[in-house]
Each structure stands twice: as C-alpha cells, then as structure tokens.
Amino acid sequence: MNKKDTKILFMGTPGIARDCLEQLINDGYNIIGAFTREDKPVGRKQIITAPPVKELALQHNIPVYQPKTLKGEYSDVIKNISPDMIVVVAYGRILPKSVIDVPKYGCLNLHVSLLPKYRGSAPIQWSLINGDKQTGVTVMHIDEGLDTGDIIDVLPIDIDFEETQESLFNKVSEKGKVFLSRTIEKVIDGSYTRTPQDNSKATLAPPLTKEMAFFNWNIPALVLHNKIRGQNPWPGAYFVYEEKKVKVLSAKMIEKFGNPGEIISTKPLVVAAVDGALQLNMVQPEGSKAMEGTAWAAGRRLKKGDLVL
C-alpha cells in the first residue's frame, strides 16, 4: 500500500499541528478526516475561534470532528471511518485503547522532545527554562501511557542561547513537519524499527501555570534569562515594583554586577541579579501596553542605584 492509498485520520489542534497537516496534504497523503478540540473564545473580546487544524481542514474539504471525548459515540465513529493510520500532533486528549487498536499501522504521535525526556504537555517550555542546548522531535507509536510508546525515529534540534518559547516552537514546527511526513512513509513501506523507551531516563514536562511566572532578583542571572525566554509569550515572567506587575517580554544577559534588584543603568535598562545582570529590552507594566525598558524606567523616574524590588 502506498501513501495515496493509506487512509490517515489526523488529530491535532494548535499551529504546529496545522503545519504538520498542511505538510501531509501537500505531500499527497490521503487525509480522510481531522479530529480537533472545540472552538473557544479568544482575546479580550472573547471571540469564538476555530482551532487552526479545523480552519485548514475545511479549506481542503476534509471532514472535521470536534468531540469532547473519544470514548463512546466517537470511538464508534472512528471504527466506522476505519483509518489505516491515526496521526496525532498536539491534539490535547489521550487516546483510549478502543481507538488505539483501530488502525492497522497504529497511532503515530509527533512529540516535541527527545523522548523519554520531557514527557507531557510543555516540553519546549521546560527545555528553555532548564537551559538545555538541544531539543528535538520524536515520532512514536502511541500506547495507553503518557508519551510512553515505542520510538520510531528522532530528530535532534539545537537551541540558540537567545531562543524564546515562540521562536523555538516555530523552528521545531518547520523541521518537525517534514520529519513526520518522511517517517510516516517509512512506516507505510515497513522500513522502520520500534525501540522501547528507557523509562528510567524519563522526565516530565507539566503545564506551566501563572503562579510560576513571578520572579525576584535574588537568583542567578542565567536562571532568570532562561525563565524569561521559556515563558515568552505565556505565562510571561514578571517582577513586582511598587505593588505592580512588570512583565519582561525581552531580555539579554549582561556581564555587569551589583546588588540584586539594583539598576546599573537606565539607557539601556540593566538590572542586577545574583552573579550578573539582565538588560530589559521590552517590558509590559500591569495595565499598560508593551514598551521599551528605557521608557518604563523614564516613566517611573528611576535612576542608577535604585532598587526595583
């Protein structure tokens, strides 16, 4: 059976899933349906918005399904569709065994880490927060565990020192979509192997929370640097000055020293941490729009030697 004859059911929700689906469509795969999450309110005006996967699927006349659960009725729907393969990219739901057992080629998942490292929903974010120099994508067979299935293939991807959550997602998406397409073809023609994961080396990447976003200046500059870029754009790392949150949107490490929280300069705005300092390029004060760090310092009439604690 070739890729044009292989019936693929795609499951995914956000932008990276959309990019992968588009790659598969362009590469000539037979996509017979797309499962995605429900439409949801987005932005300050809470406008009901369709997931990116739904928008793309409808453009290509691919049937779209948005169930709240894959059990019961929709488990039967999938059996009736009878896909040869299910491909999952950031769908946001765990597949029950009744679904996993349907396709003859199995259920394949693109996970954005080098498994078994960073199992879970936020591998990109934690790789940045932890200061890793490399991440990657793994194509694996789905089993009933959380990212525990046999590995088909991996693609390492280097992480730049100034990389942010957003930029790294874009890099991983661009490389991962092509890698996924090529790997699926290997599975169809049988030219691949399955390697069980070493569970003793597994680590978890749980979702980020708003509570994680707060920081003070009494920690090393490198730790702050990684925290900021790993939480950009969400939840957005922030410190508190005069009882107001100041979100740091962009910063870089500077080899200057002072007491934690001390302003070393205002043009550019440089604030000391432990063992180094950060240049705050862009910030967003609570209740205000994003602005340059120098503009915020000027508005608060801050000067060299002041503390932002």
C-alpha positions as CSV (number, residue, x, y, z in Angstrom):
1,M,0.0,0.0,0.0
2,N,1.4,3.5,-0.9
3,K,0.7,6.8,0.8
4,K,-2.1,7.8,-1.6
5,D,-4.0,4.6,-0.7
6,T,-3.3,4.7,3.0
7,K,-6.3,6.3,4.8
8,I,-5.0,8.7,7.5
9,L,-7.1,10.2,10.3
10,F,-5.3,13.3,11.7
11,M,-5.7,14.6,15.2
12,G,-4.4,17.9,16.4
13,T,-5.3,21.4,17.5
14,P,-2.7,24.3,17.5
15,G,-0.4,25.9,15.0
16,I,2.2,23.2,15.0
17,A,-0.5,20.6,14.2
18,R,-1.8,22.7,11.4
19,D,1.6,23.0,9.9
20,C,2.0,19.2,10.0
21,L,-1.4,18.6,8.5
22,E,-0.6,21.0,5.7
23,Q,2.7,19.2,5.0
24,L,0.9,15.9,4.8
25,I,-1.7,17.3,2.4
26,N,1.0,18.8,0.2
27,D,2.9,15.6,0.2
28,G,-0.1,13.7,-1.2
29,Y,-1.3,11.7,1.8
30,N,-4.9,10.6,1.9
31,I,-6.3,12.5,4.8
32,I,-9.8,11.2,5.5
33,G,-10.7,13.3,8.5
34,A,-9.5,15.7,11.1
35,F,-10.2,15.5,14.9
36,T,-9.6,18.7,16.8
37,R,-10.6,20.5,20.0
38,E,-13.8,22.6,20.3
39,D,-14.0,26.2,19.1
40,K,-13.2,28.5,22.0
41,P,-13.3,32.2,22.9
42,V,-10.0,34.1,22.2
43,G,-8.7,37.5,23.1
44,R,-10.1,40.3,25.1
45,K,-13.3,40.3,23.2
46,Q,-13.6,36.5,23.7
47,I,-14.5,35.9,20.0
48,I,-15.3,32.3,19.4
49,T,-12.5,31.0,17.2
50,A,-11.9,27.7,15.4
51,P,-8.6,25.8,16.1
52,P,-6.0,26.2,13.3
53,V,-6.4,22.5,12.3
54,K,-10.1,22.9,11.7
55,E,-9.6,26.0,9.5
56,L,-7.1,24.2,7.3
57,A,-9.1,21.0,7.1
58,L,-12.2,22.9,6.0
59,Q,-10.2,24.7,3.3
60,H,-9.4,21.3,1.8
61,N,-12.8,19.8,2.3
62,I,-11.6,17.3,4.9
63,P,-14.4,16.2,7.3
64,V,-13.9,17.8,10.8
65,Y,-14.8,16.2,14.2
66,Q,-14.7,18.1,17.5
67,P,-15.8,15.7,20.2
68,K,-15.5,16.4,23.9
69,T,-14.3,12.8,24.4
70,L,-13.1,10.0,22.2
71,K,-15.0,7.4,24.2
72,G,-18.4,6.1,23.5
73,E,-20.0,7.5,20.4
74,Y,-16.9,8.9,18.8
75,S,-15.0,5.7,19.4
76,D,-17.6,4.1,17.2
77,V,-17.3,6.9,14.6
78,I,-13.5,6.2,14.3
79,K,-14.2,2.5,13.9
80,N,-16.7,3.3,11.1
81,I,-14.2,5.6,9.4
82,S,-11.7,2.7,9.5
83,P,-8.4,4.6,9.1
84,D,-5.3,2.7,8.2
85,M,-3.3,5.1,10.4
86,I,-4.0,7.8,13.0
87,V,-1.5,10.6,13.2
88,V,-1.5,12.8,16.3
89,V,0.2,16.2,16.8
90,A,-0.7,18.2,19.9
91,Y,-4.3,17.1,20.0
92,G,-4.7,17.6,23.7
93,R,-6.6,14.5,24.5
94,I,-5.4,11.0,25.5
95,L,-6.5,8.2,23.1
96,P,-8.3,5.3,24.7
97,K,-7.4,1.7,23.9
98,S,-10.6,1.4,21.9
99,V,-9.2,4.0,19.4
100,I,-5.5,2.9,19.6
101,D,-6.5,-0.6,18.4
102,V,-8.3,0.5,15.3
103,P,-5.7,1.4,12.6
104,K,-3.6,-1.4,11.2
105,Y,-0.5,0.8,11.1
106,G,-1.1,2.1,14.6
107,C,-1.4,5.6,16.0
108,L,1.7,7.8,15.4
109,N,2.5,10.8,17.5
110,L,4.9,13.7,16.9
111,H,6.2,14.8,20.3
112,V,8.4,17.9,20.6
113,S,11.2,16.5,22.7
114,L,13.8,13.8,22.6
115,L,11.8,11.1,24.5
116,P,11.9,9.8,27.1
117,K,13.0,13.3,28.2
118,Y,10.1,15.7,28.8
119,R,7.0,13.6,28.6
120,G,3.9,15.8,28.9
121,S,2.4,18.9,27.5
122,A,5.1,21.6,27.8
123,P,8.4,20.1,26.6
124,I,9.6,23.2,24.6
125,Q,8.9,25.5,27.6
126,W,10.8,23.3,30.1
127,S,13.8,22.8,27.7
128,L,14.2,26.6,27.7
129,I,13.6,27.1,31.4
130,N,16.2,24.4,32.2
131,G,18.7,25.9,29.9
132,D,19.0,22.9,27.5
133,K,21.2,23.3,24.5
134,Q,19.3,20.8,22.4
135,T,15.7,19.6,22.0
136,G,14.2,17.7,19.1
137,V,11.1,15.8,17.8
138,T,10.2,12.2,18.3
139,V,7.8,10.1,16.2
140,M,6.5,7.3,18.4
141,H,3.7,4.7,18.4
142,I,1.0,5.7,20.9
143,D,0.2,3.3,23.7
144,E,-2.0,3.9,26.8
145,G,0.6,5.8,28.7
146,L,1.6,9.5,28.6
147,D,4.2,9.6,25.8
148,T,5.5,6.2,26.7
149,G,5.2,4.4,23.4
150,D,7.9,2.8,21.3
151,I,10.1,5.3,19.4
152,I,10.2,5.1,15.6
153,D,12.7,7.9,15.0
154,V,14.1,11.1,16.5
155,L,15.4,14.4,15.1
156,P,17.7,16.5,17.3
157,I,17.4,20.3,17.1
158,D,19.8,22.8,18.6
159,I,18.6,25.6,20.9
160,D,20.1,29.0,20.4
161,F,21.0,30.9,23.6
162,E,18.5,33.7,22.9
163,E,15.8,31.4,21.7
164,T,12.3,32.0,23.1
165,Q,9.3,29.7,23.5
166,E,7.8,31.2,20.4
167,S,10.8,31.1,18.2
168,L,11.7,27.6,19.2
169,F,8.2,26.4,18.5
170,N,8.5,27.9,15.0
171,K,11.8,26.1,14.5
172,V,10.6,22.8,15.7
173,S,7.4,23.0,13.7
174,E,9.3,23.8,10.5
175,K,11.7,20.9,10.9
176,G,9.2,18.5,12.5
177,K,6.5,18.6,9.9
178,V,8.9,17.4,7.2
179,F,10.4,14.8,9.5
180,L,6.9,13.5,10.4
181,S,6.0,13.2,6.7
182,R,9.1,11.2,5.9
183,T,8.7,8.9,8.9
184,I,5.1,8.1,8.1
185,E,6.2,7.0,4.6
186,K,8.7,4.6,6.3
187,V,6.0,3.1,8.5
188,I,3.8,2.5,5.4
189,D,6.5,0.8,3.5
190,G,7.8,-1.1,6.5
191,S,11.3,0.3,6.5
192,Y,11.5,1.2,10.2
193,T,12.2,-0.2,13.6
194,R,10.5,0.3,17.0
195,T,12.6,1.0,20.0
196,P,11.1,0.8,23.6
197,Q,11.8,3.8,25.7
198,D,14.1,3.6,28.7
199,N,11.7,4.5,31.5
200,S,14.5,5.0,34.0
201,K,15.6,8.1,32.0
202,A,12.1,9.6,31.8
203,T,11.4,13.2,32.9
204,L,8.1,15.1,32.9
205,A,7.1,18.4,31.4
206,P,3.9,19.5,33.2
207,P,1.9,22.5,32.0
208,L,3.1,26.0,33.0
209,T,1.0,28.0,35.4
210,K,0.5,31.7,36.1
211,E,1.9,31.2,39.5
212,M,5.3,30.1,38.0
213,A,5.7,33.5,36.3
214,F,6.7,35.6,39.3
215,F,10.4,36.2,40.0
216,N,12.6,38.3,42.2
217,W,16.2,39.4,41.5
218,N,17.7,37.2,44.2
219,I,18.6,34.4,41.9
220,P,21.4,34.0,39.2
221,A,21.1,36.0,36.0
222,L,21.3,32.8,33.9
223,V,18.3,31.3,35.7
224,L,16.3,34.5,35.1
225,H,17.3,34.6,31.5
226,N,16.1,31.0,30.9
227,K,12.9,31.6,32.9
228,I,12.0,34.7,30.8
229,R,12.6,33.1,27.4
230,G,10.9,29.9,28.5
231,Q,7.7,31.8,29.5
232,N,7.6,34.1,26.5
233,P,4.8,34.6,25.4
234,W,2.9,32.7,28.1
235,P,2.6,33.0,31.1
236,G,5.1,35.8,30.8
237,A,7.7,36.1,33.6
238,Y,7.3,39.2,35.8
239,F,8.7,41.0,38.8
240,V,6.8,43.4,41.1
241,Y,7.7,47.1,41.5
242,E,5.6,49.3,43.8
243,E,2.9,46.6,44.0
244,K,2.5,46.4,40.2
245,K,3.5,43.6,38.0
246,V,6.1,44.3,35.3
247,K,6.2,41.5,32.7
248,V,9.6,41.1,31.0
249,L,9.0,40.4,27.3
250,S,12.6,40.5,26.1
251,A,15.9,40.5,28.0
252,K,19.5,39.6,27.5
253,M,22.3,38.7,29.9
254,I,24.9,41.4,30.6
255,E,28.3,40.9,32.3
256,K,27.8,43.6,34.9
257,F,27.4,43.3,38.6
258,G,25.5,44.9,41.5
259,N,23.2,44.1,44.4
260,P,20.1,42.1,43.4
261,G,17.4,44.4,42.0
262,E,19.8,47.3,41.6
263,I,19.6,49.4,38.5
264,I,23.0,49.5,36.9
265,S,22.0,51.8,34.0
266,T,18.8,53.2,32.6
267,K,19.9,53.6,28.9
268,P,19.6,50.7,28.3
269,L,17.8,49.5,31.4
270,V,20.1,47.0,33.1
271,V,19.1,45.4,36.5
272,A,21.5,43.3,38.6
273,A,20.7,39.8,39.7
274,V,22.9,37.3,41.6
275,D,26.2,36.8,39.7
276,G,25.3,39.0,36.7
277,A,22.6,41.3,35.3
278,L,19.8,41.5,32.7
279,Q,19.2,44.1,30.1
280,L,15.4,44.6,29.9
281,N,14.7,45.4,26.3
282,M,10.9,45.2,26.4
283,V,8.6,45.2,29.3
284,Q,4.8,45.4,29.9
285,P,3.8,47.1,33.1
286,E,0.5,46.0,34.6
287,G,-2.4,47.8,32.9
288,S,-0.2,49.2,30.1
289,K,1.0,48.3,26.7
290,A,4.4,46.8,25.9
291,M,7.2,49.3,25.9
292,E,11.0,49.6,25.9
293,G,12.7,49.1,29.2
294,T,14.2,52.5,29.0
295,A,10.8,54.1,28.5
296,W,9.4,52.3,31.5
297,A,12.4,53.5,33.7
298,A,11.9,57.0,32.5
299,G,8.2,57.0,33.3
300,R,9.0,55.8,36.8
301,R,11.8,58.3,37.1
302,L,14.3,55.6,38.0
303,K,18.0,56.2,38.2
304,K,21.2,54.3,38.6
305,G,21.4,52.8,42.0
306,D,17.7,52.5,42.6
307,L,16.2,49.1,43.5
308,V,13.3,47.5,41.7
309,L,12.2,45.2,44.4
